[in-house]
Amino acid sequence: MKRILAIADDFTGAAEIAAAGLRCGLNSRVLRVSAADDFDGLTVIDTDSRLLPPEEAAAAVEYALGGVKPTSYELVYKKTDSVLRGPVAAEVMAVLKALGRPRVEPRQV
């Protein structure tokens, strides 16, 4: 089974992604911080960072991803609000930093 990581900026977004995973037949879980990378299926981390200033949102994302090993996941997805509320750019940059990626790479699924 695939291991997929999604990072959401609020609980409703995290739950939405986890429910989509369940509908697609994936084991799904929602966490507030990273956990062991041995879960087969979809792990969604809620950073609760949408209403924070950019610097604090970035720090919340980096903290939540502190124990994540990027090689443990076949796909990493950053969930954003549909109307781009919140410090989206700061959070995306924090995901890249936390996972040691130099840039976003589009991938066809």
C-alpha positions as a Markdown table, in Angstrom:
| # | Residue | x | y | z |
|---|---|---|---|---|
| 1 | Met | 0.0 | 0.0 | 0.0 |
| 2 | Lys | 1.1 | 3.6 | -0.7 |
| 3 | Arg | 2.3 | 5.9 | 2.1 |
| 4 | Ile | 1.0 | 9.4 | 1.6 |
| 5 | Leu | 1.5 | 12.4 | 3.7 |
| 6 | Ala | -0.8 | 15.5 | 3.6 |
| 7 | Ile | -0.3 | 18.7 | 5.6 |
| 8 | Ala | -3.4 | 20.8 | 6.3 |
| 9 | Asp | -3.6 | 24.2 | 8.0 |
| 10 | Asp | -6.8 | 23.4 | 9.9 |
| 11 | Phe | -8.8 | 20.5 | 11.3 |
| 12 | Thr | -11.7 | 20.6 | 8.7 |
| 13 | Gly | -9.2 | 20.5 | 5.8 |
| 14 | Ala | -7.4 | 17.6 | 7.5 |
| 15 | Ala | -10.6 | 15.7 | 8.0 |
| 16 | Glu | -11.7 | 16.5 | 4.4 |
| 17 | Ile | -8.5 | 14.9 | 3.0 |
| 18 | Ala | -8.6 | 11.9 | 5.4 |
| 19 | Ala | -12.2 | 11.3 | 4.3 |
| 20 | Ala | -11.2 | 11.4 | 0.6 |
| 21 | Gly | -8.5 | 8.9 | 1.4 |
| 22 | Leu | -11.0 | 6.6 | 3.1 |
| 23 | Arg | -13.3 | 6.9 | 0.1 |
| 24 | Cys | -10.4 | 5.8 | -2.1 |
| 25 | Gly | -9.8 | 2.7 | 0.1 |
| 26 | Leu | -6.8 | 4.1 | 2.0 |
| 27 | Asn | -6.2 | 3.6 | 5.7 |
| 28 | Ser | -6.3 | 7.2 | 6.9 |
| 29 | Arg | -5.4 | 9.0 | 10.1 |
| 30 | Val | -5.4 | 12.7 | 11.2 |
| 31 | Leu | -2.6 | 13.8 | 13.6 |
| 32 | Arg | -1.6 | 17.1 | 15.3 |
| 33 | Val | 2.1 | 16.3 | 15.1 |
| 34 | Ser | 4.2 | 13.8 | 13.2 |
| 35 | Ala | 4.3 | 10.3 | 14.4 |
| 36 | Ala | 6.1 | 7.1 | 13.4 |
| 37 | Asp | 6.4 | 6.7 | 9.6 |
| 38 | Asp | 5.4 | 3.1 | 9.6 |
| 39 | Phe | 1.7 | 3.7 | 8.8 |
| 40 | Asp | 0.5 | 2.2 | 5.5 |
| 41 | Gly | -2.0 | 4.6 | 4.0 |
| 42 | Leu | -2.7 | 8.3 | 4.3 |
| 43 | Thr | -1.4 | 10.4 | 7.2 |
| 44 | Val | -2.8 | 13.9 | 7.5 |
| 45 | Ile | -1.1 | 16.3 | 9.8 |
| 46 | Asp | -3.2 | 19.3 | 11.0 |
| 47 | Thr | -0.8 | 22.2 | 11.8 |
| 48 | Asp | -3.7 | 24.5 | 13.0 |
| 49 | Ser | -1.8 | 27.4 | 11.4 |
| 50 | Arg | -4.2 | 29.1 | 9.1 |
| 51 | Leu | -4.9 | 32.1 | 11.4 |
| 52 | Leu | -1.2 | 32.6 | 12.5 |
| 53 | Pro | 1.1 | 35.3 | 11.1 |
| 54 | Pro | 3.4 | 33.9 | 8.4 |
| 55 | Glu | 6.5 | 33.4 | 10.7 |
| 56 | Glu | 4.5 | 31.6 | 13.3 |
| 57 | Ala | 2.7 | 29.5 | 10.7 |
| 58 | Ala | 6.0 | 28.4 | 9.2 |
| 59 | Ala | 7.3 | 27.5 | 12.7 |
| 60 | Ala | 4.1 | 25.4 | 13.3 |
| 61 | Val | 4.6 | 23.6 | 10.1 |
| 62 | Glu | 8.2 | 22.9 | 10.7 |
| 63 | Tyr | 7.5 | 21.7 | 14.3 |
| 64 | Ala | 4.7 | 19.4 | 13.0 |
| 65 | Leu | 7.0 | 17.9 | 10.4 |
| 66 | Gly | 10.0 | 17.6 | 12.8 |
| 67 | Gly | 10.1 | 13.8 | 12.9 |
| 68 | Val | 9.0 | 13.1 | 9.3 |
| 69 | Lys | 11.4 | 11.3 | 7.0 |
| 70 | Pro | 10.5 | 12.3 | 3.5 |
| 71 | Thr | 11.7 | 9.0 | 2.0 |
| 72 | Ser | 9.0 | 7.3 | 4.0 |
| 73 | Tyr | 6.3 | 8.7 | 1.8 |
| 74 | Glu | 5.6 | 8.1 | -1.9 |
| 75 | Leu | 3.6 | 11.4 | -2.1 |
| 76 | Val | 3.6 | 14.5 | 0.0 |
| 77 | Tyr | 0.6 | 16.9 | -0.5 |
| 78 | Lys | 0.2 | 20.4 | 1.0 |
| 79 | Lys | -3.6 | 21.1 | 1.5 |
| 80 | Thr | -4.4 | 24.7 | 1.1 |
| 81 | Asp | -7.7 | 26.5 | 1.6 |
| 82 | Ser | -9.8 | 26.7 | -1.5 |
| 83 | Val | -9.7 | 30.5 | -1.5 |
| 84 | Leu | -6.1 | 30.7 | -0.3 |
| 85 | Arg | -6.9 | 32.0 | 3.2 |
| 86 | Gly | -3.9 | 31.9 | 5.6 |
| 87 | Pro | -0.2 | 32.3 | 5.0 |
| 88 | Val | 0.0 | 29.8 | 2.2 |
| 89 | Ala | 3.4 | 30.8 | 0.8 |
| 90 | Ala | 5.0 | 30.7 | 4.2 |
| 91 | Glu | 3.6 | 27.2 | 4.9 |
| 92 | Val | 4.7 | 25.8 | 1.5 |
| 93 | Met | 8.2 | 27.1 | 2.0 |
| 94 | Ala | 8.2 | 25.6 | 5.5 |
| 95 | Val | 7.2 | 22.2 | 4.1 |
| 96 | Leu | 10.0 | 22.4 | 1.6 |
| 97 | Lys | 12.5 | 23.3 | 4.4 |
| 98 | Ala | 11.3 | 20.7 | 6.8 |
| 99 | Leu | 11.5 | 17.9 | 4.2 |
| 100 | Gly | 14.8 | 19.1 | 2.7 |
| 101 | Arg | 13.4 | 19.8 | -0.7 |
| 102 | Pro | 14.8 | 22.6 | -2.9 |
| 103 | Arg | 11.5 | 23.2 | -4.8 |
| 104 | Val | 8.0 | 22.0 | -5.5 |
| 105 | Glu | 7.8 | 19.3 | -8.1 |
| 106 | Pro | 4.5 | 18.8 | -9.9 |
| 107 | Arg | 3.6 | 15.2 | -10.2 |
| 108 | Gln | 0.8 | 13.6 | -12.1 |
| 109 | Val | -1.1 | 11.0 | -10.0 |
